[in-house]
């Protein structure tokens, strides 16, 4: 079980729900480059779906869709799955920073703190998938110590599965 309050010492962290969908959508709408590469646009329907979707054979109780807040404002969202695809792995299904705060090492500090906490509770890896064609995402995750371990094709969309050893 993940104690989300320990994911960051710098920011307030809380679990997000349907009532937060408008704030999540606003944050996502700022990040046009991300959606350009996945050939989609953020919608309220997609945000609401993302709040409740889990990987195959994963219970909703293992999902931690969290918001990180600074001075009461949502600055980042992270969809974290505990124990997927194996018990010693935490899977980041989605991570997005407020556009105005990107490039300031804030996202990297969030990932470092989350990784340190996950290691302290016995996780050995963090895994995620990156859109192969998105250089911004690929650069961010690689500079944060994630190594591409394989490519997968999902309905004509190539994803890079990346992993960080803790």
C-alpha positions as CSV (number, residue, x, y, z in Angstrom):
1,X,0.0,0.0,0.0
2,X,1.3,3.4,-0.9
3,X,1.1,6.3,1.5
4,X,0.6,9.2,-1.0
5,X,1.5,11.8,1.5
6,X,5.1,10.5,1.4
7,X,5.5,10.8,-2.3
8,X,6.7,14.4,-1.9
9,X,8.0,16.5,1.0
10,X,7.9,19.7,-1.1
11,X,4.3,19.6,-2.4
12,X,0.9,18.7,-0.9
13,X,-0.3,15.4,-2.4
14,X,-3.8,14.2,-2.5
15,X,-5.8,11.5,-4.3
16,X,-7.9,13.0,-7.2
17,X,-11.4,12.1,-8.0
18,X,-14.2,13.1,-10.4
19,X,-14.7,16.4,-8.6
20,X,-11.1,17.3,-9.7
21,X,-11.7,16.6,-13.3
22,X,-12.0,20.2,-14.4
23,X,-8.7,21.1,-12.8
24,X,-7.0,18.1,-14.4
25,X,-8.4,18.9,-17.8
26,X,-7.2,22.5,-17.5
27,X,-3.7,21.3,-16.7
28,X,-3.8,18.8,-19.6
29,X,-5.1,21.4,-22.1
30,X,-1.9,23.5,-21.4
31,X,0.3,20.7,-22.7
32,X,-0.5,20.7,-26.4
33,X,2.8,19.2,-27.4
34,X,2.1,15.9,-25.5
35,X,-1.3,15.6,-27.1
36,X,0.1,16.4,-30.6
37,X,2.3,13.3,-30.4
38,X,-0.5,11.0,-29.2
39,X,-2.8,12.4,-31.8
40,X,-5.5,13.2,-29.3
41,X,-7.0,16.2,-27.4
42,X,-7.7,16.1,-23.7
43,X,-11.4,15.9,-23.0
44,X,-13.5,15.8,-19.9
45,X,-14.7,12.3,-20.9
46,X,-11.0,11.1,-21.2
47,X,-10.1,12.6,-17.8
48,X,-13.0,10.9,-16.1
49,X,-12.1,7.6,-17.8
50,X,-8.4,8.0,-16.8
51,X,-9.4,8.5,-13.1
52,X,-10.9,5.0,-13.1
53,X,-9.1,2.9,-15.6
54,X,-6.6,0.2,-14.5
55,X,-4.3,-2.1,-16.3
56,X,-5.6,-5.7,-17.0
57,X,-6.0,-7.8,-13.9
58,X,-5.4,-4.8,-11.6
59,X,-7.8,-3.8,-8.9
60,X,-8.8,-0.1,-8.5
61,X,-7.5,-0.2,-4.9
62,X,-3.9,-0.4,-6.4
63,X,-4.4,2.8,-8.4
64,X,-3.3,6.2,-7.0
65,X,-4.3,9.0,-9.3
66,X,-2.8,11.9,-7.4
67,X,-2.4,15.6,-7.6
68,X,0.6,17.6,-6.4
69,X,-0.3,21.1,-5.1
70,X,1.7,24.2,-4.4
71,X,-0.1,27.0,-2.5
72,X,-3.4,25.3,-3.3
73,X,-2.8,25.1,-7.0
74,X,-2.6,21.9,-9.0
75,X,0.9,21.7,-10.5
76,X,1.2,18.1,-11.5
77,X,-0.8,14.9,-11.8
78,X,0.5,11.3,-11.5
79,X,-1.3,8.1,-12.1
80,X,0.6,5.5,-10.1
81,X,-0.3,1.8,-10.0
82,X,1.1,-0.2,-7.1
83,X,2.4,-3.7,-8.0
84,X,1.9,-3.7,-11.7
85,X,2.9,-5.7,-13.7
86,X,4.8,-7.4,-10.8
87,X,4.6,-6.9,-7.0
88,X,8.0,-5.1,-6.8
89,X,7.1,-2.6,-9.6
90,X,5.3,0.7,-9.5
91,X,3.9,1.7,-12.8
92,X,3.4,5.4,-13.8
93,X,0.5,5.4,-16.2
94,X,0.5,9.2,-16.6
95,X,2.5,12.1,-15.4
96,X,2.0,15.7,-16.4
97,X,3.3,19.0,-15.1
98,X,1.8,22.5,-15.3
99,X,3.2,24.0,-18.5
100,X,4.5,27.2,-16.8
101,X,6.6,25.1,-14.4
102,X,8.3,22.8,-17.0
103,X,12.0,23.1,-17.6
104,X,12.7,24.1,-14.0
105,X,13.6,20.7,-12.6
106,X,10.4,20.5,-10.6
107,X,9.1,17.4,-12.4
108,X,12.5,15.7,-12.0
109,X,12.4,16.5,-8.2
110,X,8.9,15.0,-8.0
111,X,10.1,11.8,-9.7
112,X,13.2,11.6,-7.5
113,X,11.2,11.9,-4.3
114,X,8.6,9.5,-5.5
115,X,11.3,7.0,-6.5
116,X,13.1,7.3,-3.1
117,X,9.8,6.7,-1.3
118,X,8.9,3.7,-3.5
119,X,12.3,2.2,-2.9
120,X,11.8,2.6,0.9
121,X,8.6,0.5,0.8
122,X,10.3,-2.3,-1.1
123,X,9.7,-1.5,-4.8
124,X,12.6,-2.4,-7.0
125,X,11.5,-0.8,-10.3
126,X,9.3,2.0,-11.7
127,X,8.0,1.3,-15.1
128,X,6.2,3.4,-17.7
129,X,5.5,3.7,-21.4
130,X,6.5,6.6,-23.6
131,X,5.2,7.5,-27.0
132,X,8.1,6.7,-29.2
133,X,7.6,9.9,-31.4
134,X,7.6,12.3,-28.4
135,X,11.1,13.7,-28.0
136,X,10.1,15.8,-24.9
137,X,8.8,12.9,-23.0
138,X,11.6,10.6,-24.0
139,X,14.2,13.2,-22.9
140,X,12.5,13.8,-19.6
141,X,12.3,10.1,-18.6
142,X,15.8,9.3,-19.8
143,X,17.3,12.2,-17.9
144,X,15.5,10.8,-14.8
145,X,17.2,7.5,-15.2
146,X,14.6,5.5,-17.1
147,X,16.0,3.1,-19.7
148,X,14.0,1.8,-22.6
149,X,13.7,-2.0,-22.2
150,X,11.5,-2.8,-25.2
151,X,9.2,-1.4,-27.9
152,X,5.6,-2.4,-28.1
153,X,3.0,-1.8,-30.8
154,X,-0.5,-0.8,-29.6
155,X,-2.8,-0.6,-32.6
156,X,-0.2,1.1,-34.8
157,X,1.1,3.3,-32.0
158,X,4.7,2.5,-30.9
159,X,5.4,2.8,-27.2
160,X,8.7,2.6,-25.5
161,X,8.5,0.6,-22.3
162,X,11.0,2.2,-19.9
163,X,12.2,1.2,-16.5
164,X,14.1,2.7,-13.6
165,X,15.9,0.4,-11.1
166,X,15.5,1.7,-7.6
